[in-house]
């Protein structure tokens, strides 16, 4: 698995203020949480908007480097 190192958060960092991991995911659409030097969790952002007819539509955010 190829992971962008800018998206990595350690388990210790994620446990302290979880908002650090969520802010990173908000900015980049995802973040990877490592435990024992291995990727353990993938945090994804879900974006939902409503279309003209009132139904929910999932929108995919694109990754920007």
SVG drawing of the C-alpha trace seen along z (x, -y; Angstrom):
<svg xmlns="http://www.w3.org/2000/svg" viewBox="-38 -22 45 25">
<polyline fill="none" stroke="black" stroke-width="0.4" points="0.0,0.0 1.4,-3.4 0.6,-6.1 1.2,-9.8 3.4,-10.5 1.6,-13.9 -1.6,-12.0 0.0,-9.8 -1.0,-10.3 0.4,-8.1 -2.0,-6.4 -0.5,-8.5 -1.2,-11.7 -4.7,-10.6 -5.4,-9.7 -4.3,-13.1 -6.5,-15.5 -8.5,-13.4 -9.3,-16.7 -5.8,-16.6 -6.6,-13.5 -10.1,-14.8 -8.7,-18.2 -6.1,-16.4 -8.8,-14.2 -11.0,-17.3 -8.2,-19.0 -7.1,-15.9 -10.3,-13.8 -8.6,-11.1 -5.9,-10.3 -4.1,-7.1 -3.6,-6.3 -0.5,-4.1 -0.1,-1.8 3.2,0.0 4.7,-1.4 1.9,0.1 -1.2,-1.4 -4.1,-0.4 -7.0,-2.8 -8.1,-4.8 -10.2,-7.9 -12.4,-9.1 -14.5,-12.1 -18.1,-11.6 -19.7,-14.5 -23.5,-14.4 -25.5,-17.1 -29.2,-17.2 -30.3,-17.4 -33.1,-19.5 -35.7,-16.7 -34.8,-16.5 -32.9,-13.2 -29.4,-12.8 -26.6,-12.5 -23.1,-11.4 -20.3,-13.5 -16.8,-12.2 -14.1,-14.7 -11.0,-14.5 -7.5,-14.2 -5.4,-17.3 -1.7,-17.2"/>
</svg>
